Amino acid sequence: MTLSGNSEIQRIIGAALATRPYSHSQRAEANVTAVITVEDDLRYLPRTLRAVLSQSVLPSTIVVADCSGRTVQSVQTSFEIIPTKEDVLEAVPEPQRISIQIVRVAQARSFADAVTKVLRNAQVDTSTKTLWLLHDESRPADEHCLERLLDAWSNSPTAALLGAKQLDWEGRALHDVGCYAARGRVVSLVVDGEPDQEQYDGRRDVFSVSLAGALVPVNTLAAVHGANPWFGTFDESEDLCRRLCLSGRRVVVVPEARIAHRRARYDGVRTRDGAAIEPDAAVDSSMAQLIGAQKYAMTDVAAPWWPLLWVLGLFAALAGAVRLLFRKRPYRAICRLLMPWAALAAVPGALAARHRVAAAGHVPRAQIAPLIADRRQIRQWRARSRAFDDQNRNVILDPLALVHLRRRRIRRWAWALAAALLAFAATATMYWPILRHAFSGDSMLSTQLTPTDAGFRQLVDAATTPWVYGVGTGIPAPPSPWLLVLMAASVLTAGHVAAALALIFFLSAPASVLSFWALAGVVTRSNPIRVASSLCWYALALAFGLYGTANLPMLTVMTFLPAALALSFKAVGLYRTEDPVNPRSSVQAAAAAALLFVPAVAAEPQLLLALIVIFVAFLVFVRRHRLMLLLIPLPCAFALAPTLVNAVRYAGDGMWRQLFGDVMIPVQPVNGAPEAIGLTTMVWRAFGLGQAPSWSAMLSGDDLMRTLVVLCCAVCAVIALLTLLRPGMLRPCRILWTVILCGLMLAVTSAVVVIAVMPYGAAAGSVMPGVALAACGILACVAMAAGPGVTPFHRLMHEHERRLGASTLMQGAVALFLTAMTAVCLLFGVQTAEAGGVDVTGTGLPMVARDYLAQEPDRRVLALAATGADTVAYTAMRTGRGDLIDASAAWRVSRAFGHEGGTDDEQLARIAARLLAGSDNDAVRQLSDLGFGGIYVVTDDGRDLSARAGEQLQANVTASQGTQEVVGNAQGTYYRLTLDATTSQRIDTADQRRMETSPWRTAWLWCLSLVVALYVIVAIPRSHGISKEEQQ
């Protein structure tokens, strides 16, 4: 008969009964009751019911335990079968009735707990001797599963529990065939996923079996007081079997009885509450697996040993987490670190569980020795598992395909290295005078870049201490994040900070080419297109004037941003490949992307605002791997933590504006005045061309190169817009357009934000970070317009001619345009290469002043330069040059909005003004009281007015009491302050030392170091298991 009802379970059972084939080959076993547990996820229940109803031997009662709460009251139905007997001609066969019950189960903690509760409420015949336990996603793989279990029970009447062979849902691959005992755990000695070839069918007595599909005599549960739901679904069967074995009972596996087990919750396609999850969005069940395994291990030893094992578990958890990180399993590594603390919470339940284990008895070890796996067996099993995993992880290619990919890889790297060397050669040629002296101790400088004479220790302190000197004695403010990048580069130059500036400058050229080469490889595999787009990216850096002004923060962005975006695409599997290799997601690529975003965001913190929106777009367009995407910005957040905290905490004072600044000095051609600008003005400002001229002036031909640059940018935008019409890579194209729009909005926003007050007026944030972000997306879209650009691999059966198709013509057109744009930008960059005044300098304070400053870190010299008859510039010198490490966007914003009232900086400004006005003994006295030991007056020979003002300033300082001229030259004159003894000349650094010893600074550095170390471990490529296509 059929079952009709308003619940989904009733409809599934009714459909299964309606489609049940009528057969006389079935019979019912009166003393067997089947229990099937059901949750909210009903995707697998129809196949399970059909498999149960098609068994050659049917249980007399089928109880469906509804753990979802859909069933309000119990429902019962039945159907009849007429078995065929041997004496059918002598007697009429009697029908046998099969009862089906749907019983509600509330608050079941595990599978066995649901079975125990449902048997209390179900109408089960008292003649029932055995239970056949099934999940809704564990079905008999054939029609004789229960029959073979019953036959095995009749042949082994002393068996206390009979389990079945566990297969995958399709019934072809093995999960386990019983398990054996090991130290604190059980092992199957079966390679999970290997094909079932009956290679383990000789097994009989084992230490444990899975309860899914198991035949459990009723008296077995009563003898050991049932299963313990505290262990959870994953490990309660191991605990039950352990107690049975320790009490002297037998646990038998029946390999002939085959169960197809989906393991929905184990494989992450079902939530803890039983709700369905799509396979594409499967969650990691590592936490439940590790907690269950730990519970079993705890209860496998006596309680007095637990404190010692917990201490050892701390070190084991750390080592296990590191090992898992190397295996690119970060979530499981986090779960492994939490295990010692989960063990503390599990102590009360573990004590009760351990008591039940001890009460079960203890048989001699020799009696259960055949059920214990030795080290040799475990070692062989692990080796076979690793070999099987490697075989499945790699794409098996025939020799012809391997040769094809090897040739393409060699050709690809040859193109990439040639492009990188070409960029480096061009940069070295244009700036050969700088390269020649860059590593001789001289420092780079430009109209925007301050030189440096700092040591590595001073750089480390400036990069990690929330104390910024600026031009005075310092204020509490977050350090410039880009100094972390400079610190990393200084490691490569053995601690020489000045040489690190040149290293960043010259290596940015080939590195930016290789970086964009990686991004172009996401959307096309054409080597000419990748070379052309990569060189165009480098030429844009020249045209933007980044090399002409030595804009090292922006060069850092140009170097790391494209590679970070490329690895973000690879992390979610959105990239082109060469057949027969298919794209796949990679947590290693995600970790590498997270690390590469750190230098870019540290150089220009405003990029973080755009990247937040971009990653939201990733989450929208890529529905898988959302947790992995959310973890990519984490290192950036830690690197910028002091800046972000300060910006949020003092947002009402305008300190959020520091996000739009960097270590470069704002200048009018680059930053401009704060104003709302349009797209045209933004593009012209990015190229350092000031205000946009009219269209008639542009077309007049007066400045052909400038017009060509703008036209190339317009054509790029049009081509990028047309890529939205290509259906081949729609999701990457949408994400790239999100990058473009975010970059444009960021540039427009930055142009209206005041970040400093300069002699020419208020300075706005630079549009360069936003423009560079937009240009990165536009160039990637142009490369995408060329198409895949790769010939799929196929065996050549006969000779044929290669024809020029539409895709080849498109690739040629795009490559030609990118080459022309590269040439235009390169020529424009060469014309403006000297506009920013990039140079090297070895000058600075006289040697006597440098020696004075080097003796103690808290000694200072006041440098003065008369810029006019009534204006004077000043700075507190702690190194031989006005130092780059003291540059700070936070300090500029604080000064622009007048947050320095009552500080030493304000007093230094008054002292400088008084000395410019005339000789002033009190000014020298106040300067000496501040701890300064000298004054250095800069000589300006460039302008008559400044020269005369400088001479007057020197005369005023000389005439003031307490000053002694030490040395003078063409660059300036150094005066020693003689009012106080040299040993007592030091500024007050109490506040600075308090910042250095702040627990917040220590916590930040430890967290940043730990996070970076963890991401580095995950980002390290594995020595095996990497496909040929991924080694790019």
Order of alpha helices (4+ residues) and beta strands (2+ residues): alpha-beta-alpha-beta-beta-beta-alpha-beta-beta-alpha-beta-beta-beta-beta-beta-alpha-alpha-beta-alpha-alpha-alpha-alpha-alpha-alpha-alpha-beta-alpha-beta-beta-alpha-alpha-alpha-alpha-alpha-alpha-alpha-alpha-alpha-alpha-alpha-alpha-alpha-beta-beta-alpha-alpha-beta-alpha-beta-beta-alpha-alpha-alpha-beta-alpha-beta-beta-alpha-alpha
